Amino acid sequence: MKHVAAYLLLVSGGNASPSAADVKSVLEAAGASADEARLEKLISELSGKDINEVIAEGSKKLASVPSGGAGPAAAAGGASAGAAAEEKKEEKVEEKEESDDDMGFGLFD
């Protein structure tokens, strides 16, 4: 991730096609070390591409990924999952009450 951040920093600074040496110098200036294998992979993957187009394509792909609790698993077993969660909550409440009793006093005593 730090390699991508350094690359994007260079692009936003006006360098349309940063080299591996450019990215490495930014990382070293920030006190971080560069992983040569990852850096070379990043440069080879982005070579000749406009970073804004790459980001736009990635955003389109992420828009199609379901997120939140409305996935297929929630639709298939929503009732049983809800019941299990409710049981867990009840168990936690009981444990908390027991721990107060063991200490001999409550929060508002």
NUKE-56255 format. One line per 8 residues: number of its first residue (from 1); their letters; for each residue x, y, z of C-alpha. Coordinates in steps of 0.1 Angstrom, whole numbers, plus 5000, padded with zeros to 4 digits. Layout:
BEGIN
NUM> a> X,Y,Z | ...
//
This chain:
BEGIN
1> mkhvaayl> 5000,5000,5000 | 5028,5024,5008 | 5042,5018,4972 | 5008,5028,4957 | 5006,5058,4980 | 5040,5070,4970 | 5032,5064,4933 | 4999,5084,4936
9> llvsggna> 5018,5112,4954 | 5042,5115,4926 | 5014,5115,4900 | 4995,5142,4919 | 5028,5162,4920 | 5030,5163,4882 | 5050,5131,4874 | 5026,5113,4850
17> spsaadvk> 5048,5082,4848 | 5069,5077,4880 | 5098,5053,4878 | 5108,5027,4904 | 5136,5050,4915 | 5111,5079,4920 | 5088,5058,4942 | 5118,5045,4961
25> svleaaga> 5131,5080,4968 | 5097,5091,4981 | 5095,5061,5004 | 5130,5067,5017 | 5123,5104,5023 | 5094,5093,5045 | 5116,5069,5064 | 5101,5037,5049
33> sadearle> 5118,5010,5030 | 5108,4998,4995 | 5101,4961,4987 | 5118,4957,4953 | 5096,4929,4941 | 5064,4948,4949 | 5077,4980,4935 | 5087,4964,4902
41> kliselsg> 5053,4947,4900 | 5035,4980,4906 | 5056,4998,4880 | 5051,4970,4854 | 5013,4969,4860 | 5009,5007,4857 | 5034,5012,4829 | 5018,5031,4800
49> kdinevia> 4984,5035,4818 | 4967,5067,4829 | 4963,5064,4867 | 4929,5082,4866 | 4915,5056,4841 | 4928,5028,4863 | 4911,5043,4894 | 4879,5048,4874
57> egskklas> 4879,5011,4863 | 4885,5000,4898 | 4856,5021,4911 | 4832,5005,4886 | 4843,4971,4897 | 4839,4979,4934 | 4804,4993,4928 | 4793,4958,4917
65> vpsggagp> 4805,4942,4949 | 4778,4936,4975 | 4785,4951,5009 | 4766,4953,5041 | 4744,4926,5055 | 4722,4921,5025 | 4742,4893,5010 | 4730,4858,4999
73> aaaaggas> 4739,4843,5033 | 4718,4868,5051 | 4688,4862,5028 | 4691,4824,5031 | 4695,4821,5069 | 4685,4855,5082 | 4660,4842,5107 | 4683,4816,5122
81> agaaaeek> 4712,4840,5123 | 4691,4866,5140 | 4680,4841,5167 | 4716,4830,5173 | 4727,4867,5177 | 4698,4873,5201 | 4708,4843,5222 | 4744,4855,5223
89> keekveek> 4733,4889,5235 | 4712,4874,5262 | 4742,4852,5274 | 4765,4883,5275 | 4740,4902,5296 | 4737,4873,5320 | 4775,4870,5323 | 4777,4907,5331
97> eesdddmg> 4751,4904,5359 | 4769,4874,5374 | 4802,4893,5374 | 4786,4921,5394 | 4772,4897,5419 | 4806,4881,5424 | 4821,4914,5433 | 4795,4921,5460
105> fglfd> 4784,4954,5448 | 4768,4969,5417 | 4775,5001,5398 | 4747,5021,5414 | 4748,5006,5450
//
